[in-house]
Amino acid sequence: MLADAGFDKSRPNASLAWRVFKQFANIPVAAATDGLLFQCGTYAFSGVPAFEFDFTRQFTQEENGEQVGMEQLSCTLYFAPSDELSALNTNLWSFSYDTAEAFFAAAEALPEFRSVVEGHQASRAVLRQEKV
């Protein structure tokens, strides 16, 4: 979906990634739970600090009422750290909202979200699909 929208992982556009994530989030899936996450902050998971701006969709599978699996699909945009970005840190799950649209509106209203989308260029993006 990102490639079809013209998304370039080497010069990612956060606004475009978010628009595609919203489209992706509205595709029905067979899962016990289907959660959406927006999170951002400065981390050094690779040993080098970077500001991460992440959209994740998480699915759980159940058998006989028991959780038997969880999978996440994520789009993480990376930015060079700065004083402004290092002050931004938040996470927001869709489980706190009645609808995906309400979650999207809440994420878009966050100052952390607006600051990055309106004023910063990511240096790269990484797409992941993993079992957790």
Number of C-alpha atoms within 10 A of each C-alpha: 11 17 9 7 11 12 17 14 19 12 13 20 20 24 14 16 23 19 13 17 19 16 10 13 18 10 7 8 10 9 14 15 14 19 17 22 18 22 19 23 18 20 15 10 8 7 7 9 15 20 23 25 26 22 22 20 20 20 19 18 16 13 9 6 8 9 12 10 14 17 15 17 16 20 22 25 26 22 20 17 16 11 7 9 20 17 12 19 16 15 14 18 16 20 14 10 13 9 10 16 14 13 20 18 10 15 21 15 11 12 12 20 21 14 13 19 18 10 7 14 16 21 14 16 23 13 14 12 13 10 12 10
